[in-house]
Amino acid sequence: MIDAALSRVTGYLDKALSRYQREAAYTVPAYRITVDGNDIAQIISPRLMSLYLTDNRGIEADQLSITLSDHDGLLAIPPTGAVILLWLGWSDTGLVDKGTYTVDETEHCGAPDVLTIRARSADLRMSLKTKRERSWSNTTLGDVLGDIALGNGLTATIAGTLGGLPILQLDQANESDANLISRIGEEFDAVVTVKAGCLLCLQAGGGKTASGADLPHITLTRADGDQHRYLQADRDSYDGVRAYFFDVNSAEKQQAIAGGGENLKDLRHTYSDRQSALRATRAEFNRLQRGSATLSYTLAVGRPDLIPELTYSLEGMKPEIAEIIWYGGNVQHSFSADSGYTVSLELESKLPDDTTEELAEENKVEFSGVIAYYRDKTIGAQKPVTAGDQRKPKRLCWLYATENTARRAADHEWKKFQKCKTRPIKLPH
């Protein structure tokens, strides 16, 4: 009898120990939130309905939204201007700092009563929104951004390839620094943003930090994803981009073209010199090419380390998705009682690094061959594959994931060229 009783007790303890081990091994989402220095994570944990953090690429402020249940009416509505610090992660891997935010909007609704707190990244300070009047002549992009950073109490960190780019004339007429930064980013095809007290300027799609170090390359599989939406637009909707400028030696407007063909997208702004017009057409043509294929991808298990500007490979997907490298845009972190912690990515096709400088001249070239680029997994650098004569090659717009996919794309495009050359000319009757 005693043995039977001991056996039951031992069995109960074994089951309790196994349950404890299972619960301890089970990974759960974790977060930490402080408001004006006070840690409130434990206080709001039973009330948290959802938390959304959108990490935006570019000058647009990052946005944080926290929704809490106020079923008992005990929650106080926080004042605008309160400073929120956020960390996200998992119980087994720890937390990742996701930045500082300032409360700029609160909303209370019911029934049932719910409190929603909205905040934006604190780095987008009021001075950036003040309209100014000034001009720069015969200078560089680095000097201009340095002046803007100095005037706003920021430190300028600019990728080496961008800092020395010349600017003949740049006018800020009744325009805020935030809007000017955004305009500079569009003209130079750069990501200009404010993070952690720094004014950062990076080459769009470059996959590098401002210091030139490579950002991590992320490989995702079909098993990582919960949902995806792939969209390939018609790349031939626009063959190129055209901008107009005034030549100092002529009263007539001149034009600069990036890309080529008959269907050109015209930029509305008229530029003061050829250099600025050419730079703007190149930047817009690059954006059109990157946007020719887009992918929205939701990770079933959130990753707090993911930020804008990373590059991605997708494995186990449709060939059209898996064969190219993807460039990361906005990242949304979602945390709720129903769905746990997930992350949604906005991706677009990545361009090879060397397409920028010669795109403007391609409309004048009769191509003699094709060149495509792929990412070498072993060293993380891009390498070329070719077809035909390389004196005047056409550059394919996507960066491919493997040598085989790049070679197939180059051979396919080269065969199209050869068919066009051998096609007989039909004479009119």
Secondary structure as UniProt FT lines:
FT   HELIX           2..25
FT   STRAND          29..35
FT   TURN            36..37
FT   STRAND          38..39
FT   HELIX           41..44
FT   HELIX           45..47
FT   STRAND          48..55
FT   STRAND          63..69
FT   TURN            71..72
FT   TURN            80..81
FT   STRAND          83..90
FT   TURN            91..93
FT   STRAND          94..109
FT   TURN            110..113
FT   STRAND          114..121
FT   TURN            122..123
FT   HELIX           126..129
FT   STRAND          131..140
FT   HELIX           141..151
FT   TURN            152..153
FT   STRAND          155..158
FT   HELIX           160..163
FT   STRAND          166..176
FT   HELIX           177..188
FT   STRAND          190..195
FT   TURN            196..197
FT   STRAND          198..203
FT   TURN            204..205
FT   TURN            210..211
FT   STRAND          217..221
FT   HELIX           222..224
FT   STRAND          225..232
FT   HELIX           235..237
FT   STRAND          240..246
FT   TURN            248..249
FT   STRAND          253..259
FT   STRAND          264..271
FT   HELIX           274..290
FT   TURN            291..292
FT   STRAND          293..299
FT   TURN            304..305
FT   TURN            308..309
FT   STRAND          311..315
FT   HELIX           319..322
FT   STRAND          326..336
FT   TURN            337..339
FT   STRAND          340..349
FT   TURN            353..354
FT   TURN            356..358
FT   HELIX           359..364
FT   STRAND          369..375
FT   TURN            377..379
FT   STRAND          382..388
FT   STRAND          393..400
FT   HELIX           403..422
//
